[in-house]
Amino acid sequence: MRQQRTQRSPVAARATAIRAPTDLPTSGYALIVDGHAKLEFKTEDLAVQAAKDLKTRFPNLQIKVYDAETKRAEQIELAPA
């Protein structure tokens, strides 16, 4: 019969300790790509322009612009060509 391991490997321990920040900003705007907050912007115009540029390059990504003041996210879609 096989014994179960009781200790975690050093690689697994490091992987769980290093995490990307997932907090949404308390002010300004954030770019959310496939459910993960990636960039923060001070103005809505800059955030929307960055989202549209990214959506143009990678149309299959789900991209939203999060407004910290209203705590709402707007889905970015490109107009059909």
For each residue, the residues with C-beta under 8 A, 3 or more apart:
1:
2:
3:
4:
5:
6:
7:
8: 12 13
9: 12 13
10: 13 14
11: 14 15
12: 8 9 15 16
13: 8 9 10 16 17
14: 10 11 17 18
15: 11 12 18
16: 12 13 19
17: 13 14
18: 14 15
19: 16 22
20: 36
21: 37
22: 19 36 37
23: 37
24: 30 37 66 68
25: 28 29 30 37 40 66 68
26: 68
27: 68 69
28: 25 40 41 42 43 68
29: 25 40 41 42 43 44 46 47 65 66 67 68
30: 24 25 37 38 39 40 41 47 65 66 68
31: 37 38 39 40 41 47 50 51 54 63 64 65 66
32: 35 36 37 38 63 64 65 66 73
33: 36 38 54 61 62 63
34: 61 62
35: 32 62
36: 20 22 32 33
37: 21 22 23 24 25 30 31 32 40 66
38: 30 31 32 33
39: 30 31 47 50
40: 25 28 29 30 31 37
41: 28 29 30 31 44 46 47 50
42: 28 29 46
43: 28 29 46 47
44: 29 41 47 48 65 67
45: 48 49
46: 29 41 42 43 49 50
47: 29 30 31 39 41 43 44 50 51 65
48: 44 45 51 52 65 76
49: 45 46 52 53
50: 31 39 41 46 47 53 54
51: 31 47 48 54 55 63 64 65 76
52: 48 49 55 56 76 78
53: 49 50 56 57
54: 31 33 50 51 57 58 61 63
55: 51 52 58 59 61 63 76 77 78
56: 52 53 59 78
57: 53 54
58: 54 55 61
59: 55 56 78
60:
61: 33 34 54 55 58
62: 33 34 35 75
63: 31 32 33 51 54 55 75 76
64: 31 32 51 73 74 75 76
65: 29 30 31 32 44 47 48 51 73 74 76
66: 24 25 29 30 31 32 37 72 73
67: 29 44 70 71 72 73 74
68: 24 25 26 27 28 29 30 71
69: 27
70: 67
71: 67 68
72: 66 67
73: 32 64 65 66 67
74: 64 65 67
75: 62 63 64
76: 48 51 52 55 63 64 65
77: 55
78: 52 55 56 59
79:
80:
81:
